[in-house]
Amino acid sequence: MSNLDWSTAARQRRINFEIVRRGIAERGLPVKPLYDHLETGVTPLGFPVITEDRDGLRAFLIQKKIYPPIHWLLPEDAALYQFVHLIEMSHHILTLPIDQRYGVREMNYILDCITEWSSSL
């Protein structure tokens, strides 16, 4: 970690965010970005999207060697069911990897895979 150039990493993550955001919009993909822009100074950890078939998309991406983590798993707790919108979001949110190890080619590969997945819906 001490050898990481943090400003370069932050810049690359923001570039990757923008590539994926634009690609989703231009291709009309069936995933909705949780955020449509980044505030100045914000460095994203990933690109969270909402999709109707999160688990199907996740399984497809994993088959394509893309690991999209689920960051918002809620515990089975009856008290949470009073917040139906939170449970709904938890079941539909997925994070696409956009970290600094990747560039334009990898972001386009992710978009191509989502396009391929969506054509089978």
PEHU-V901313 format. One record per backbone hydrogen bond with DSSP energy under -0.5 kcal/mol. NH is the residue of the N-H (numbers start at 1). CO is the residue of the C=O. Records with the same first field share a line. If there is no record, write none. Layout:
BEGIN
NH=CO, CO
END
This chain:
BEGIN
4=1
6=4
9=5
10=6
11=7
12=8
13=9
14=10
15=11
16=12
17=13
18=14
19=15
20=16
21=17
22=18
23=19
24=20
25=21
26=22
27=23
28=24, 25
29=24
31=29
32=50
33=31
34=48
42=39
44=42
47=96
48=46
49=94
50=32
51=92
54=51
57=53
58=54
59=55
60=56
61=57
62=58
63=59
64=60
65=62
66=61
68=66
69=67
71=69
74=72
77=75
80=77
81=77, 78
82=79
83=80
84=82
86=83
87=83
88=84
89=85
90=86
91=87
92=89
93=89
94=49
95=69
96=47, 94
102=99
107=103
108=104
109=105
110=106
111=107
112=108
113=109
114=110
115=111
116=112
117=113
118=114
119=115
120=116, 117
121=118
END
